[in-house]
Amino acid sequence: MCRAGEWEMHTKKVMVIDDEPAIHRLLQIILEGEGYLIVGPEEPGEAGSTLSGSKPDLIILDIMMPEMNGFDVLRMLKSDPETRGIPVLILTVRNMMEDMEKARVLGADAYMTKPFQPAELVKAIRSLSSNHSSCQR
């Protein structure tokens, strides 16, 4: 269990799993400007091996990717004892209620749609970090 403020005592690592290089770069610019360290795969299919090497404090996950389905990735993350406690924010173009509900049922901690406002994304990430109940290090 984290003591108050302990999550903020180290540089927060955010893994971005998205197949669009432009989105990946945009998120990197926004989040590094807020003091976050972006970790993660260049390709979404490499997420598993990256997770074993550098456990992030939060994961931003797209749903629609050509070689993998974000719902399947979410299911895998939340079924693994090593990663189930990592907050996951879904960031996708899909804005259907059934997709939002499916993400919630599978364990997503937040759901945002593209296009997004950078300030809203940062607000959501800060909210997840303040609600995060266990420290990852």
N, C-alpha and C positions, 0 to 999 in steps of 0.2 A: 504494500500500500504506500502511496506517495504521501509525503508531508506536503502541506500547503506550499506552493511555489517551487517544489523540487523539480517538476517537469520543465520549468523555465531555466533551471540551473545549467543545463547543457544545450548546445546547439541542437535544435530540433531537426531531425532528419525526415524528409518527406519523399516517399517513393511515388513517382508518376508512372502509371501503366496506361499508355495511350499510343495508338499507332500513327497519329498525325505529328510529324516533326514540328510543325508550326505551333501546335498546341503545347507540345512538350517544352519548346523554347519559350513560349509566352509564359507558361507557368513558372519556368525557371527564373525568368526575369522578375516576375511579380514577387515570387516567394523569397528569392535571394535578397531582394530589396527590403524585405521584412525580417531578414535575419535567419531564414531557414536554409538548411543545406539540402539540395536535391540529390538524391541517390537513386540508383535504379538503372534498369536496362535501357539500352538503345532500342531494342526490339521487345514488344510485349511478351513474346514467347520465352524470353530469358528471365522473366520475373522470378521464377522458382529458384534458379541458381543464385540470383542476386539477393534474394531474401535470406538464403542460408549464409551469405557472406556479410551482409550488413543489414541488420534488423532496423527498419524505420520506425519512427514514432507515429506516423500516419501514412496512409496510402490513398492516393487519388486514382480512381479507376474508371476507365471508359467502359461502356457496355458493348458498343459496336466496333469490333476489330476483325480484320479479315481472317486471321489464322486462329483466333480464339474468341470465345464469348465471355464477356465480362461477368455474367452471372455465374458461369462455371468457375472462373477465377475466384469470385467472392465465396462461392460454396467451398472451394478448396481452402481458402484462407481461414474461414470460420470453422472448418472441421479439424484443422491442425492445431494441437495444443500450443505449438510454438508461435503461431500467428493469430490465433483467435482473439487475443486481447488488443490487437492493433486496430485503432479506429480506421474505418474505410469511408471515404467520401466518394460517392458516385458523381462523375461529371460527364454528361452525355447530351446528345441532341434529342434523345428519346424523352418525350414529355407526356407519355400515356400513363394514366393512373395505374393501369395493371403492371407496368414496368416499375413504377415507384413502389407499389405494394410488394411486388416480387423481391425487389432489392431490400425492403424493410424486413420481410420474412426471412430472407437469407442472411441477415445480420448487418446490412449497411447502416452506418451511423448517421449519414446525411446524404441528401440527393440534390444535386443542382443541375440545371440544364444549360447547354450552350445555345446561343452566346450568353456570356455571363459578365457581370460587373466585377472587376478586380477587387474592389472594396468589399463586396458581398462574399467573395471567395475567402478573402483574408478573415473576415468576420466569422465565417463558418469554421474555418480552421482554428481560430482562437477559441471559439466556443467548444469545439471538440477537445482541444488541448486542456481547457479548464475543467471539462467533465471527465477527462481521462483518469481512471481510478488506479492504474498501476504503472509504475515507471519501467521503461524499457531502456536498457543500456548494455 
